[in-house]
């Protein structure tokens, strides 16, 4: 989970909003609206080497789902295999059977 979260934060670093705790208090609604409506990541600096990361509930749930999906080596291998099949266009489509 921690490696994925670090990777997620690193990849999205350019899209992150940053602010001080004082500015956040002044415009809390604006910042939280940006996080929830625009899928922004917000970093609130709280001093030397201290801060808080704010993400939307949807983003948090997505991170937890990904962590769960990658929690076992078997699931990770299945997902990697499925991704490779999609990339190489060797996947196939099946019709659902009406009952």
Buried (B, 14 or more C-beta within 10 A) or exposed (E): EEEEBEEBBEEBEEEEBEBEBEBBEEEEEEBBEBBBEEBBBBBBBEEEEEEEEBBBEEBEEBBEEBEEEBEEEEEEEEEEEEEEEEEEEEEEEEEEEEE
